[in-house]
Amino acid sequence: MIQVNAMGDACPVPVVKTKNAIKELKGPGVVETLVDNEIAVQNLTKMANQKGYGVKSEKLSSQEFKVTMEIGEVPAQEDSGPETCLVRPEGGQKKVAVAITSPYMGTGSDELGGALMKAFIFALTQQDQLPSTVLFYNGGAQLTTEGSASLDDLKSLEAQGVEILTCGTCLNFFGLTDKLQVGGVTNMYDIVEKLSTADLVVRP
């Protein structure tokens, strides 16, 4: 059995920690995850149900919950090592582009939106199937420059082969041309080409 302490961790960290623990099992076993809110319980339960794991949750106190997952035999295709790109069943590479146009995710609160965007980019690094390209333009250009809270996660994506591109016109507009910290500079022609030739475009 592996025990995971995700107390105080924001979404999607509890799920990521639990997935990593399941990988450590390398076969059947039990993973117990401690969290401090019901949303995390729901997220973990949903993940377990999607994967076909046995799952139960227990409320230990007003702000402490335990989610227990029973992991069966891991199918051969899930135990074949790390994946670094999206691959179709027939072997062709699937091109997925992520377009980020703002330092915030959603509308209503910039503080919340900034936290959500940071969590979104971190969650990208934890996917088994990574996007081909992440494009940053308009306000999104701020996320690839000096001072961005997402630089480590973006550098991790780049290290795994994901193309990180930021609009040069946007960097110039915001006075950030010499502040770029990750990836390369692109133009509108390339942005249109990346988006129009992608099999799937994701816009958070």
VMD Tcl script that draws the C-alpha trace (Angstrom):
set ca {
  {0.00 0.00 0.00}
  {1.12 3.54 -0.77}
  {-0.09 6.53 1.23}
  {-0.27 9.96 -0.39}
  {-0.45 13.19 1.61}
  {-2.21 15.82 -0.52}
  {-3.44 17.93 2.41}
  {-3.40 21.59 1.44}
  {-2.72 20.83 -2.23}
  {-4.77 22.66 -4.84}
  {-6.29 21.06 -7.94}
  {-4.91 19.19 -9.84}
  {-2.06 18.23 -7.48}
  {-3.97 15.55 -5.47}
  {-4.86 13.72 -8.69}
  {-1.32 14.04 -10.03}
  {0.22 12.73 -6.80}
  {-2.20 9.82 -6.76}
  {-1.48 8.91 -10.39}
  {2.24 8.95 -9.65}
  {1.69 6.66 -6.65}
  {-0.30 4.25 -8.81}
  {2.60 4.14 -11.28}
  {4.94 3.30 -8.39}
  {2.84 0.22 -7.59}
  {3.71 -1.35 -10.96}
  {0.87 -3.80 -10.46}
  {-2.08 -4.52 -8.16}
  {-2.21 -2.70 -4.85}
  {-3.85 -0.02 -2.75}
  {-3.30 3.74 -2.74}
  {-4.66 5.92 0.06}
  {-4.79 9.68 -0.50}
  {-5.42 12.25 2.22}
  {-7.05 15.52 1.12}
  {-8.66 18.46 2.90}
  {-11.71 19.21 0.77}
  {-14.64 17.44 -0.87}
  {-13.82 18.74 -4.37}
  {-10.55 16.80 -4.25}
  {-12.50 13.73 -3.13}
  {-14.82 14.12 -6.11}
  {-11.92 14.58 -8.53}
  {-10.12 11.49 -7.22}
  {-13.31 9.42 -7.29}
  {-13.99 10.47 -10.87}
  {-10.46 9.54 -11.92}
  {-10.76 6.14 -10.23}
  {-14.09 5.43 -11.90}
  {-12.68 6.40 -15.32}
  {-9.77 4.00 -14.83}
  {-11.91 1.20 -13.45}
  {-10.30 1.19 -10.00}
  {-12.19 0.25 -6.85}
  {-12.67 3.41 -4.80}
  {-14.15 4.49 -1.49}
  {-13.90 7.70 0.53}
  {-14.03 8.40 4.24}
  {-14.48 11.68 6.12}
  {-11.96 11.66 8.97}
  {-12.74 15.15 10.26}
  {-14.27 18.41 9.07}
  {-11.22 19.09 6.88}
  {-9.65 15.69 6.36}
  {-10.77 13.01 3.95}
  {-9.25 9.69 2.88}
  {-9.76 8.27 -0.60}
  {-8.77 4.62 -0.99}
  {-8.23 3.09 -4.43}
  {-7.77 -0.58 -5.18}
  {-5.70 -1.04 -8.30}
  {-6.03 -4.22 -10.32}
  {-3.68 -5.60 -12.96}
  {-2.31 -2.83 -15.19}
  {-3.07 -3.50 -18.88}
  {0.05 -4.02 -20.97}
  {-0.51 -0.85 -23.02}
  {-0.55 1.24 -19.83}
  {2.70 -0.23 -18.58}
  {4.82 0.37 -21.66}
  {6.72 3.40 -20.36}
  {6.28 7.17 -20.62}
  {4.53 8.68 -23.60}
  {5.72 12.00 -25.00}
  {3.26 12.66 -27.83}
  {-0.25 11.97 -28.96}
  {-0.37 8.90 -31.16}
  {-3.26 7.57 -33.18}
  {-3.97 3.81 -32.94}
  {-2.70 3.39 -36.49}
  {0.64 4.98 -35.54}
  {0.22 8.48 -37.00}
  {1.05 11.49 -34.84}
  {-1.91 13.60 -33.77}
  {-1.25 17.34 -33.69}
  {-2.85 19.18 -30.79}
  {-2.38 22.93 -30.40}
  {-3.14 24.80 -27.18}
  {-3.92 28.50 -27.70}
  {-3.52 30.73 -24.62}
  {-4.69 34.31 -25.10}
  {-4.73 35.64 -21.53}
  {-2.84 35.23 -18.26}
  {-6.23 34.41 -16.74}
  {-8.55 31.45 -17.24}
  {-12.21 32.44 -17.44}
  {-13.82 35.67 -16.29}
  {-15.07 37.03 -13.00}
  {-11.94 37.28 -10.84}
  {-8.42 37.94 -12.11}
  {-6.96 36.46 -8.92}
  {-8.90 33.23 -9.39}
  {-8.32 33.27 -13.14}
  {-4.56 33.53 -12.63}
  {-4.58 30.58 -10.23}
  {-6.69 28.53 -12.65}
  {-4.36 29.26 -15.57}
  {-1.33 28.26 -13.51}
  {-3.09 25.02 -12.58}
  {-4.07 24.42 -16.22}
  {-0.49 24.75 -17.45}
  {0.77 22.50 -14.65}
  {-1.91 19.94 -15.56}
  {-0.64 19.98 -19.15}
  {2.77 18.79 -17.93}
  {1.15 15.81 -16.24}
  {-0.79 14.47 -19.21}
  {0.21 11.10 -20.65}
  {-0.41 12.61 -24.08}
  {1.18 16.02 -24.56}
  {0.17 18.73 -27.04}
  {2.35 19.37 -30.07}
  {2.39 23.15 -29.66}
  {1.39 25.75 -27.09}
  {0.78 29.20 -28.58}
  {0.75 32.41 -26.55}
  {-0.68 35.64 -27.93}
  {-2.29 38.86 -26.75}
  {-2.23 38.85 -22.93}
  {-1.11 35.24 -22.91}
  {2.34 36.44 -23.98}
  {2.95 37.51 -20.39}
  {3.05 33.87 -19.29}
  {6.28 33.06 -21.15}
  {8.19 36.09 -19.86}
  {10.20 37.08 -16.82}
  {8.17 36.93 -13.61}
  {5.63 34.38 -14.82}
  {4.65 31.79 -12.21}
  {4.36 29.17 -14.99}
  {7.91 29.28 -16.33}
  {9.07 26.05 -14.69}
  {6.06 24.15 -16.03}
  {6.51 25.60 -19.53}
  {10.20 24.71 -19.51}
  {9.21 21.18 -18.48}
  {6.86 20.95 -21.46}
  {9.56 22.27 -23.79}
  {12.04 19.72 -22.43}
  {9.55 16.97 -23.30}
  {9.37 18.12 -26.91}
  {6.39 20.48 -26.82}
  {6.82 23.54 -29.04}
  {6.34 26.78 -27.04}
  {5.74 29.84 -29.23}
  {4.91 33.44 -28.32}
  {3.60 36.15 -30.66}
  {6.40 38.65 -31.36}
  {3.99 41.52 -32.04}
  {2.37 40.87 -28.65}
  {5.70 40.85 -26.83}
  {6.56 44.16 -28.46}
  {3.16 45.68 -27.60}
  {3.54 44.85 -23.90}
  {7.20 45.90 -23.82}
  {8.33 42.34 -23.14}
  {10.51 41.67 -26.19}
  {13.68 41.22 -24.10}
  {11.87 39.40 -21.27}
  {11.07 36.10 -23.02}
  {12.22 33.19 -20.84}
  {10.98 30.06 -22.61}
  {10.30 28.92 -26.17}
  {10.59 30.97 -29.33}
  {9.01 33.97 -31.02}
  {6.44 33.50 -33.75}
  {4.27 35.59 -36.08}
  {0.63 35.64 -37.14}
  {1.26 33.61 -40.29}
  {2.75 30.77 -38.23}
  {0.00 31.06 -35.61}
  {-2.68 30.67 -38.28}
  {-0.79 27.75 -39.82}
  {-0.37 25.95 -36.47}
  {-4.05 26.38 -35.61}
  {-5.44 25.50 -39.04}
  {-3.32 22.36 -39.44}
  {-3.87 21.01 -35.92}
  {-6.16 18.02 -35.45}
  {-7.45 19.62 -32.26}
  {-7.21 23.16 -30.84}
  {-7.64 23.63 -27.08}
  {-8.44 27.10 -25.71}
  {-8.57 27.32 -21.90}
}
mol new
graphics top color blue
foreach p $ca { graphics top sphere $p radius 0.5 }
foreach p [lrange $ca 0 end-1] q [lrange $ca 1 end] { graphics top cylinder $p $q radius 0.2 }
display resetview
